[in-house]
Amino acid sequence: MVEVVVSVTKKGQATIPKKLREKYGIKDKALLVEEDGKGILLKPLPSPYEEFGSLKHLFPGKTAREVVEEGRKEDYEREKRLLKIAGLPDV
């Protein structure tokens, strides 16, 4: 475990030492988590590019376009049913 003393500005800003930023991959933003009775913990946030494709296991064999079109079709069918119930013309 590494312990480092850092200064905190009047605005509450602290600098994370470069070695630790590089080691943990902290770039533009970090997640700050309060741990009851222990203090705070900084965690690196993954970039959207690192998360690209992270939902593939939920929709095996389907492209993103197919998943979106399927969702839109369900919404369209629901909207048609609601318009019919309300006695309004179909869109």
ChimeraX commands (.cxc) that place a marker at each C-alpha (Angstrom):
marker #1 position 0.00,0.00,0.00 radius 0.5
marker #1 position 1.26,3.44,-0.95 radius 0.5
marker #1 position 0.63,6.40,1.33 radius 0.5
marker #1 position 1.11,9.89,-0.06 radius 0.5
marker #1 position 0.35,13.25,1.52 radius 0.5
marker #1 position -1.33,15.68,-0.88 radius 0.5
marker #1 position -2.41,19.28,-0.42 radius 0.5
marker #1 position -6.05,20.24,-0.71 radius 0.5
marker #1 position -6.90,23.70,-2.06 radius 0.5
marker #1 position -9.55,26.04,-0.65 radius 0.5
marker #1 position -11.84,24.77,-3.42 radius 0.5
marker #1 position -11.36,21.19,-2.24 radius 0.5
marker #1 position -9.11,20.14,-5.10 radius 0.5
marker #1 position -6.31,17.65,-4.55 radius 0.5
marker #1 position -3.69,16.43,-7.00 radius 0.5
marker #1 position -3.32,12.70,-7.52 radius 0.5
marker #1 position 0.37,11.92,-7.99 radius 0.5
marker #1 position 1.33,11.06,-11.58 radius 0.5
marker #1 position 2.63,7.57,-10.72 radius 0.5
marker #1 position -0.73,6.62,-9.16 radius 0.5
marker #1 position -2.75,8.14,-12.04 radius 0.5
marker #1 position -0.70,6.12,-14.51 radius 0.5
marker #1 position -0.80,2.93,-12.41 radius 0.5
marker #1 position -4.61,2.98,-12.08 radius 0.5
marker #1 position -5.44,4.53,-15.45 radius 0.5
marker #1 position -7.05,7.67,-14.05 radius 0.5
marker #1 position -7.41,10.21,-16.84 radius 0.5
marker #1 position -10.12,12.87,-17.08 radius 0.5
marker #1 position -12.49,11.66,-14.38 radius 0.5
marker #1 position -12.54,9.35,-11.39 radius 0.5
marker #1 position -15.29,7.92,-9.23 radius 0.5
marker #1 position -15.15,8.97,-5.57 radius 0.5
marker #1 position -16.72,6.45,-3.17 radius 0.5
marker #1 position -17.32,7.10,0.52 radius 0.5
marker #1 position -16.60,4.04,2.62 radius 0.5
marker #1 position -18.32,4.23,5.99 radius 0.5
marker #1 position -15.82,4.66,8.75 radius 0.5
marker #1 position -12.84,4.22,6.44 radius 0.5
marker #1 position -12.69,7.36,4.33 radius 0.5
marker #1 position -12.90,7.84,0.59 radius 0.5
marker #1 position -11.79,5.74,-2.34 radius 0.5
marker #1 position -10.97,6.96,-5.86 radius 0.5
marker #1 position -11.66,4.58,-8.71 radius 0.5
marker #1 position -10.85,5.10,-12.38 radius 0.5
marker #1 position -13.82,5.48,-14.70 radius 0.5
marker #1 position -13.62,3.46,-17.90 radius 0.5
marker #1 position -13.87,5.44,-21.10 radius 0.5
marker #1 position -16.88,4.74,-23.34 radius 0.5
marker #1 position -14.46,3.20,-25.85 radius 0.5
marker #1 position -13.30,0.64,-23.27 radius 0.5
marker #1 position -16.92,-0.32,-22.62 radius 0.5
marker #1 position -17.72,-0.68,-26.33 radius 0.5
marker #1 position -19.55,-3.95,-26.90 radius 0.5
marker #1 position -20.00,-4.72,-23.20 radius 0.5
marker #1 position -23.68,-5.65,-23.71 radius 0.5
marker #1 position -23.07,-8.17,-26.50 radius 0.5
marker #1 position -23.66,-11.09,-24.14 radius 0.5
marker #1 position -27.22,-9.84,-23.51 radius 0.5
marker #1 position -28.14,-9.94,-27.22 radius 0.5
marker #1 position -26.22,-12.84,-28.73 radius 0.5
marker #1 position -26.27,-13.03,-32.51 radius 0.5
marker #1 position -27.85,-9.58,-32.98 radius 0.5
marker #1 position -26.33,-6.36,-34.22 radius 0.5
marker #1 position -26.92,-3.08,-32.41 radius 0.5
marker #1 position -29.14,-1.97,-35.30 radius 0.5
marker #1 position -31.30,-5.11,-34.95 radius 0.5
marker #1 position -31.71,-4.58,-31.20 radius 0.5
marker #1 position -32.75,-0.93,-31.70 radius 0.5
marker #1 position -35.18,-1.79,-34.50 radius 0.5
marker #1 position -36.72,-4.54,-32.38 radius 0.5
marker #1 position -37.24,-2.09,-29.51 radius 0.5
marker #1 position -38.75,0.50,-31.82 radius 0.5
marker #1 position -41.13,-2.07,-33.31 radius 0.5
marker #1 position -42.39,-2.97,-29.83 radius 0.5
marker #1 position -42.92,0.74,-29.05 radius 0.5
marker #1 position -44.74,1.28,-32.35 radius 0.5
marker #1 position -47.07,-1.68,-31.74 radius 0.5
marker #1 position -47.81,-0.46,-28.20 radius 0.5
marker #1 position -48.56,3.04,-29.50 radius 0.5
marker #1 position -50.93,1.61,-32.12 radius 0.5
marker #1 position -52.84,-0.34,-29.43 radius 0.5
marker #1 position -53.13,2.75,-27.22 radius 0.5
marker #1 position -54.40,4.88,-30.12 radius 0.5
marker #1 position -56.97,2.22,-30.97 radius 0.5
marker #1 position -58.19,2.09,-27.35 radius 0.5
marker #1 position -58.45,5.88,-27.28 radius 0.5
marker #1 position -60.37,5.86,-30.57 radius 0.5
marker #1 position -57.78,8.00,-32.33 radius 0.5
marker #1 position -56.59,7.51,-35.93 radius 0.5
marker #1 position -53.48,5.40,-36.50 radius 0.5
marker #1 position -50.27,7.32,-37.18 radius 0.5
marker link #1:1,2 radius 0.2
marker link #1:2,3 radius 0.2
marker link #1:3,4 radius 0.2
marker link #1:4,5 radius 0.2
marker link #1:5,6 radius 0.2
marker link #1:6,7 radius 0.2
marker link #1:7,8 radius 0.2
marker link #1:8,9 radius 0.2
marker link #1:9,10 radius 0.2
marker link #1:10,11 radius 0.2
marker link #1:11,12 radius 0.2
marker link #1:12,13 radius 0.2
marker link #1:13,14 radius 0.2
marker link #1:14,15 radius 0.2
marker link #1:15,16 radius 0.2
marker link #1:16,17 radius 0.2
marker link #1:17,18 radius 0.2
marker link #1:18,19 radius 0.2
marker link #1:19,20 radius 0.2
marker link #1:20,21 radius 0.2
marker link #1:21,22 radius 0.2
marker link #1:22,23 radius 0.2
marker link #1:23,24 radius 0.2
marker link #1:24,25 radius 0.2
marker link #1:25,26 radius 0.2
marker link #1:26,27 radius 0.2
marker link #1:27,28 radius 0.2
marker link #1:28,29 radius 0.2
marker link #1:29,30 radius 0.2
marker link #1:30,31 radius 0.2
marker link #1:31,32 radius 0.2
marker link #1:32,33 radius 0.2
marker link #1:33,34 radius 0.2
marker link #1:34,35 radius 0.2
marker link #1:35,36 radius 0.2
marker link #1:36,37 radius 0.2
marker link #1:37,38 radius 0.2
marker link #1:38,39 radius 0.2
marker link #1:39,40 radius 0.2
marker link #1:40,41 radius 0.2
marker link #1:41,42 radius 0.2
marker link #1:42,43 radius 0.2
marker link #1:43,44 radius 0.2
marker link #1:44,45 radius 0.2
marker link #1:45,46 radius 0.2
marker link #1:46,47 radius 0.2
marker link #1:47,48 radius 0.2
marker link #1:48,49 radius 0.2
marker link #1:49,50 radius 0.2
marker link #1:50,51 radius 0.2
marker link #1:51,52 radius 0.2
marker link #1:52,53 radius 0.2
marker link #1:53,54 radius 0.2
marker link #1:54,55 radius 0.2
marker link #1:55,56 radius 0.2
marker link #1:56,57 radius 0.2
marker link #1:57,58 radius 0.2
marker link #1:58,59 radius 0.2
marker link #1:59,60 radius 0.2
marker link #1:60,61 radius 0.2
marker link #1:61,62 radius 0.2
marker link #1:62,63 radius 0.2
marker link #1:63,64 radius 0.2
marker link #1:64,65 radius 0.2
marker link #1:65,66 radius 0.2
marker link #1:66,67 radius 0.2
marker link #1:67,68 radius 0.2
marker link #1:68,69 radius 0.2
marker link #1:69,70 radius 0.2
marker link #1:70,71 radius 0.2
marker link #1:71,72 radius 0.2
marker link #1:72,73 radius 0.2
marker link #1:73,74 radius 0.2
marker link #1:74,75 radius 0.2
marker link #1:75,76 radius 0.2
marker link #1:76,77 radius 0.2
marker link #1:77,78 radius 0.2
marker link #1:78,79 radius 0.2
marker link #1:79,80 radius 0.2
marker link #1:80,81 radius 0.2
marker link #1:81,82 radius 0.2
marker link #1:82,83 radius 0.2
marker link #1:83,84 radius 0.2
marker link #1:84,85 radius 0.2
marker link #1:85,86 radius 0.2
marker link #1:86,87 radius 0.2
marker link #1:87,88 radius 0.2
marker link #1:88,89 radius 0.2
marker link #1:89,90 radius 0.2
marker link #1:90,91 radius 0.2
view
